[in-house]
Amino acid sequence: MNFLTLDLNLLRVFDEVMAERNLTRAARNLAITQPAASNALRRLRETLGDELVTRAGYGVVPTPFALSIWPSVREALANLRAAIAPVHFDASTTRDTFVLSMADATAVILIPRLLAVLESEAPRASMRVRPLTTRDPRALLEGEEVHMAIGYFPAVLAAITLGEMQEDTSDTFGHAPIYSGRYVCVMRRGHPLAAGPISLDTYCGARHLLVSFSGRPFGFVDEALAVIKRSRRIVLTVNQFFTAAQAVAQSDLLTILPLDFIASTGIQDRLAWQPLPVDVPLLQVDILWHRRQEASPAHAWLRGVVLKLAADDPFKSDVSQARYSGDTAPGRAAGP
């Protein structure tokens, strides 16, 4: 490939296709026809000697080569735009698509409020929410598959904090706390253990349901138990808190849920909860983003919206407030 003869407009099409994973949407964003976008992608394929993307379902899937070069291409284009035509972001007219990743327990509380802001301040923008399938979303942010990840990332934040303390380590990811809460042991109302409190021996002898985004058959509670040389029996693993709530409401399984999520399940009158008999870290929900996004006025606006919503405290549910004020005794139904 001769770089001197490369049409840089082809890279703009490539960047948009990679961001949208869909030729039609990419063409719309670039204000060109879909055949024109397809033709540009064909020319870039011939130049680079790689297929770049293949059709799959309603969109396209990038090749490993495309994924490897996209971060550099996107960063270079962003730098060129910033140098040649600094962007003035107007939320009321933007057609940006914001892509976020979070668990259902966070989404059910945050997304309705975030949608209300988009509808009032950015009516032409759109938002995609991807399920959080990992406790380490840095690869998603590095590849710009998402603009922001929101969740409980204790190991990631520890690694970032350690890196920030070392002079020779690049400051790659930004983060900010938006909510602190706690996990509790949840069961169906009327469960033999609902009267509580639950002893460690009783807890370890029970049958458990694990919520695991990655599908791993162990979680932070199992790690805490292992420290004191104990274990529990996990008979079912799912990847959503909503699914976990429905399952324990119809069985004798125990599960772990964020306390403030219980009121959002829609079946809180069928659930009860007790404090965990083992020490686990507090639930700290953070937003995480790649530093290269900070130069984007659109990303700065979105980040500011999320932080403002967090400052307005949208996460506290009635059940947690009642529990903290002593109005709800352990073992009672978890509804407000």
C-alpha positions as CSV (number, residue, x, y, z in Angstrom):
1,M,0.0,0.0,0.0
2,N,1.2,3.5,-0.9
3,F,0.1,5.9,1.8
4,L,0.6,8.9,-0.5
5,T,-2.1,7.7,-2.8
6,L,-4.6,6.8,0.0
7,D,-7.9,8.6,-0.2
8,L,-8.4,9.8,3.4
9,N,-12.2,10.0,2.8
10,L,-12.2,6.2,2.7
11,L,-11.0,6.2,6.3
12,R,-13.9,8.5,7.3
13,V,-16.3,5.9,5.9
14,F,-14.4,3.1,7.6
15,D,-14.6,4.9,10.9
16,E,-18.3,5.4,10.7
17,V,-19.0,1.8,9.7
18,M,-16.9,0.6,12.6
19,A,-18.8,2.8,15.0
20,E,-22.2,1.9,13.8
21,R,-21.6,-1.7,12.7
22,N,-24.2,-1.0,10.0
23,L,-23.7,0.4,6.5
24,T,-27.1,2.1,6.3
25,R,-26.6,4.0,9.5
26,A,-23.0,4.9,8.6
27,A,-24.1,6.3,5.2
28,R,-26.9,8.3,6.8
29,N,-24.4,9.8,9.3
30,L,-22.1,10.8,6.5
31,A,-24.9,12.1,4.4
32,I,-24.1,9.8,1.5
33,T,-26.0,6.9,-0.1
34,Q,-25.5,3.3,1.0
35,P,-24.0,2.3,-2.4
36,A,-21.5,5.1,-2.1
37,A,-20.5,3.8,1.4
38,S,-20.2,0.3,0.1
39,N,-18.1,1.5,-2.8
40,A,-15.8,3.4,-0.5
41,L,-15.4,0.3,1.7
42,R,-14.6,-1.8,-1.4
43,R,-11.9,0.6,-2.4
44,L,-10.4,0.6,1.1
45,R,-10.5,-3.3,1.1
46,E,-8.5,-3.3,-2.2
47,T,-6.0,-0.8,-0.8
48,L,-5.4,-2.5,2.5
49,G,-5.8,-6.1,1.3
50,D,-8.3,-7.1,4.0
51,E,-12.1,-7.7,4.0
52,L,-12.4,-5.3,6.9
53,V,-16.1,-6.2,7.6
54,T,-18.4,-9.1,6.8
55,R,-22.2,-9.0,6.7
56,A,-24.0,-10.6,9.6
57,G,-27.7,-10.3,10.4
58,Y,-28.7,-6.7,10.2
59,G,-25.2,-5.3,10.3
60,V,-21.5,-6.1,9.8
61,V,-18.8,-7.7,11.9
62,P,-15.2,-6.3,11.7
63,T,-12.3,-8.5,10.9
64,P,-9.4,-8.8,13.4
65,F,-7.3,-6.5,11.2
66,A,-10.1,-3.9,11.2
67,L,-10.3,-4.0,14.9
68,S,-6.6,-3.6,15.3
69,I,-6.3,-0.4,13.2
70,W,-9.6,1.3,14.1
71,P,-8.5,2.9,17.4
72,S,-5.5,4.6,15.6
73,V,-7.7,5.6,12.6
74,R,-10.4,7.1,14.9
75,E,-7.9,8.9,17.1
76,A,-6.1,10.4,14.0
77,L,-9.4,11.6,12.5
78,A,-10.4,13.1,15.8
79,N,-7.1,15.0,16.0
80,L,-7.5,16.3,12.5
81,R,-11.1,17.5,13.1
82,A,-10.0,19.2,16.3
83,A,-7.1,20.9,14.6
84,I,-8.9,22.0,11.4
85,A,-12.5,22.5,12.5
86,P,-13.0,22.7,16.3
87,V,-16.5,21.3,17.0
88,H,-19.1,23.4,18.7
89,F,-21.5,20.9,20.3
90,D,-25.1,21.8,20.3
91,A,-27.2,19.1,22.1
92,S,-30.4,20.4,20.6
93,T,-29.3,19.6,17.0
94,T,-26.8,16.8,17.4
95,R,-27.5,13.5,15.7
96,D,-24.9,11.6,17.7
97,T,-25.5,8.0,18.9
98,F,-24.3,7.4,22.4
99,V,-23.4,3.9,23.3
100,L,-23.3,2.9,26.9
101,S,-22.8,-0.5,28.7
102,M,-24.3,-1.3,32.1
103,A,-26.0,-4.0,34.0
104,D,-29.8,-4.2,34.1
105,A,-29.8,-3.2,37.8
106,T,-28.2,0.1,36.9
107,A,-30.1,0.6,33.6
108,V,-33.5,0.2,35.2
109,I,-32.8,3.2,37.5
110,L,-30.6,5.4,35.3
111,I,-32.0,5.0,31.7
112,P,-35.5,6.4,32.2
113,R,-33.9,9.6,33.7
114,L,-31.3,9.7,31.0
115,L,-33.9,9.3,28.3
116,A,-35.9,12.2,29.7
117,V,-32.8,14.4,29.4
118,L,-32.2,13.3,25.8
119,E,-35.8,13.9,24.8
120,S,-35.7,17.5,26.3
121,E,-32.2,18.6,25.5
122,A,-31.0,16.4,22.6
123,P,-34.2,15.2,20.8
124,R,-32.3,14.2,17.6
125,A,-29.7,12.1,19.4
126,S,-30.1,8.4,20.0
127,M,-28.8,6.0,22.6
128,R,-27.8,2.4,22.6
129,V,-27.4,0.4,25.8
130,R,-25.3,-2.7,25.6
131,P,-25.5,-5.4,28.4
132,L,-22.5,-5.4,30.6
133,T,-20.9,-8.9,30.2
134,T,-17.6,-8.3,32.1
135,R,-16.2,-6.7,35.2
136,D,-13.4,-5.2,33.1
137,P,-14.9,-3.1,30.2
138,R,-11.5,-1.5,29.3
139,A,-11.3,-3.5,26.0
140,L,-14.7,-2.2,25.0
141,L,-13.6,1.4,25.7
142,E,-10.3,0.9,24.0
143,G,-11.9,-0.4,20.8
144,E,-14.6,2.4,21.1
145,E,-17.4,-0.2,21.0
146,V,-18.9,1.8,23.8
147,H,-18.5,5.5,24.9
148,M,-19.0,4.8,28.5
149,A,-19.3,1.9,30.9
150,I,-21.2,2.2,34.1
151,G,-20.9,-0.4,36.9
152,Y,-19.1,-2.0,39.7
153,F,-15.4,-2.4,38.7
154,P,-13.3,-2.8,41.8
155,A,-10.4,-4.6,40.2
156,V,-10.3,-2.2,37.3
157,L,-10.3,0.9,39.4
158,A,-7.6,-0.5,41.7
159,A,-5.4,-1.1,38.6
160,I,-6.1,2.4,37.2
161,T,-5.4,4.0,40.6
162,L,-2.1,2.1,40.9
163,G,-1.2,3.2,37.3
164,E,-1.9,6.8,38.2
165,M,0.6,6.6,41.0
166,Q,3.4,5.5,38.6
167,E,5.1,8.2,36.5
168,D,5.9,6.0,33.5
169,T,2.3,4.7,33.1
170,S,-0.1,6.4,30.7
171,D,-3.3,7.9,32.0
172,T,-5.6,5.9,29.7
173,F,-8.9,5.8,31.4
174,G,-11.0,8.3,33.3
175,H,-13.5,7.4,36.0
176,A,-15.9,9.0,38.5
177,P,-18.1,7.5,41.2
178,I,-21.8,8.0,40.9
179,Y,-23.4,5.8,43.5
180,S,-22.6,3.8,46.7
181,G,-24.8,1.0,48.0
182,R,-24.7,-2.5,49.3
183,Y,-25.5,-6.0,48.4
184,V,-28.0,-8.1,50.4
185,C,-29.1,-11.7,50.5
186,V,-32.5,-12.1,48.7
187,M,-35.0,-14.9,48.8
188,R,-38.7,-15.4,48.3
189,R,-41.1,-14.1,50.9
190,G,-42.0,-17.0,53.2
191,H,-38.6,-18.6,52.7
192,P,-37.5,-20.6,55.9
193,L,-34.6,-18.2,56.2
194,A,-36.6,-15.0,55.7
195,A,-37.0,-14.5,59.5
196,G,-33.3,-14.2,59.8
197,P,-30.7,-13.4,60.8
198,I,-28.8,-15.9,58.6
199,S,-25.7,-17.5,60.2
200,L,-22.6,-18.3,58.2
201,D,-23.2,-22.0,58.5
202,T,-26.8,-21.8,57.4
203,Y,-25.8,-19.5,54.5
204,C,-23.1,-21.9,53.3
205,G,-25.4,-24.9,53.6
206,A,-28.1,-23.3,51.4
207,R,-28.6,-23.5,47.7
208,H,-27.6,-20.4,45.7
209,L,-28.2,-18.6,42.5
210,L,-25.3,-16.5,41.2
211,V,-25.5,-13.5,38.9
212,S,-22.4,-13.5,36.8
213,F,-22.0,-11.2,33.8
214,S,-19.2,-13.2,32.3
215,G,-20.7,-16.6,33.1
216,R,-17.9,-17.6,35.6
217,P,-19.3,-19.9,38.2
218,F,-18.0,-17.8,41.1
219,G,-18.3,-14.2,42.3
220,F,-17.0,-11.8,44.9
221,V,-19.0,-13.5,47.7
222,D,-17.2,-16.8,46.9
223,E,-13.9,-14.9,47.0
224,A,-14.9,-13.5,50.5
225,L,-15.9,-17.0,51.6
226,A,-12.6,-18.5,50.3
227,V,-10.6,-16.1,52.5
228,I,-12.2,-17.7,55.6
229,K,-12.0,-21.2,54.1
230,R,-15.7,-21.6,53.4
231,S,-17.8,-22.1,50.3
232,R,-21.4,-22.3,49.1
233,R,-23.2,-24.4,46.6
234,I,-24.3,-22.6,43.5
235,V,-26.9,-24.5,41.5
236,L,-27.8,-21.8,39.0
237,T,-25.9,-19.1,37.3
238,V,-27.6,-16.3,35.3
239,N,-26.3,-13.0,33.8
240,Q,-29.2,-10.6,34.8
241,F,-30.4,-9.3,38.2
242,F,-34.0,-9.3,36.9
243,T,-33.8,-13.0,36.0
244,A,-32.3,-13.7,39.4
245,A,-35.1,-12.0,41.2
246,Q,-37.8,-13.9,39.3
247,A,-36.0,-17.2,39.9
248,V,-35.6,-16.8,43.7
249,A,-39.2,-15.6,44.0
250,Q,-40.4,-19.0,42.7
251,S,-37.8,-21.3,44.5
252,D,-35.9,-21.8,47.7
253,L,-32.7,-20.5,46.2
254,L,-30.8,-17.5,47.7
255,T,-29.2,-14.8,45.6
256,I,-27.3,-11.5,46.0
257,L,-28.9,-8.3,44.7
258,P,-28.1,-4.6,45.1
259,L,-30.5,-3.4,47.9
260,D,-31.6,-0.4,45.9
261,F,-32.5,-2.6,42.9
262,I,-35.1,-4.6,44.7
263,A,-37.9,-2.0,44.5
264,S,-37.4,-1.9,40.7
265,T,-38.0,-5.6,40.2
266,G,-41.8,-5.2,40.1
267,I,-42.1,-8.2,42.4
268,Q,-40.8,-6.7,45.6
269,D,-43.8,-7.8,47.5
270,R,-42.8,-11.4,46.7
271,L,-39.2,-10.9,48.0
272,A,-37.5,-10.7,51.3
273,W,-33.9,-9.9,52.2
274,Q,-31.4,-10.3,54.9
275,P,-27.9,-8.9,55.5
276,L,-25.1,-11.1,54.3
277,P,-23.3,-13.1,56.9
278,V,-19.9,-12.5,55.3
279,D,-18.1,-9.2,54.8
280,V,-18.1,-8.0,51.2
281,P,-17.1,-4.6,49.8
282,L,-19.7,-1.9,49.5
283,L,-21.3,-1.6,46.0
284,Q,-19.6,1.3,44.3
285,V,-21.0,2.1,40.8
286,D,-18.6,4.2,38.7
287,I,-18.6,5.6,35.2
288,L,-15.5,4.6,33.1
289,W,-14.4,6.1,29.9
290,H,-11.3,6.3,27.6
291,R,-9.3,9.5,27.9
292,R,-9.3,10.0,24.1
293,Q,-13.0,10.7,24.4
294,E,-12.5,13.7,26.6
295,A,-11.6,15.8,23.6
296,S,-15.1,15.2,22.2
297,P,-17.7,17.9,23.2
298,A,-20.5,15.3,22.8
299,H,-18.9,12.9,25.2
300,A,-18.2,15.7,27.7
301,W,-21.9,16.7,27.5
302,L,-23.0,13.1,28.1
303,R,-20.6,12.7,31.0
304,G,-21.9,15.8,32.6
305,V,-25.5,14.6,32.2
306,V,-24.7,11.3,34.0
307,L,-22.8,13.0,36.7
308,K,-25.6,15.5,37.3
309,L,-28.2,12.8,37.5
310,A,-26.0,11.0,40.0
311,A,-25.7,14.2,42.0
312,D,-29.5,14.4,42.0
313,D,-29.4,11.0,43.6
314,P,-31.7,8.9,41.3
315,F,-30.4,5.6,42.7
316,K,-31.9,5.5,46.2
317,S,-35.1,3.5,46.4
318,D,-37.8,3.5,49.0
319,V,-36.7,0.1,50.4
320,S,-33.2,1.3,51.1
321,Q,-34.3,4.5,52.8
322,A,-36.8,2.6,54.9
323,R,-34.1,0.0,55.9
324,Y,-31.6,2.7,56.9
325,S,-34.2,4.6,59.0
326,G,-35.1,1.4,60.8
327,D,-38.7,1.2,59.4
328,T,-38.1,-2.2,57.7
329,A,-37.0,-5.1,59.8
330,P,-34.8,-7.8,58.4
331,G,-36.8,-10.6,56.9
332,R,-39.8,-8.4,56.0
333,A,-41.0,-8.2,52.4
334,A,-38.6,-5.8,50.5
335,G,-41.3,-3.6,49.1
336,P,-41.7,0.0,50.0
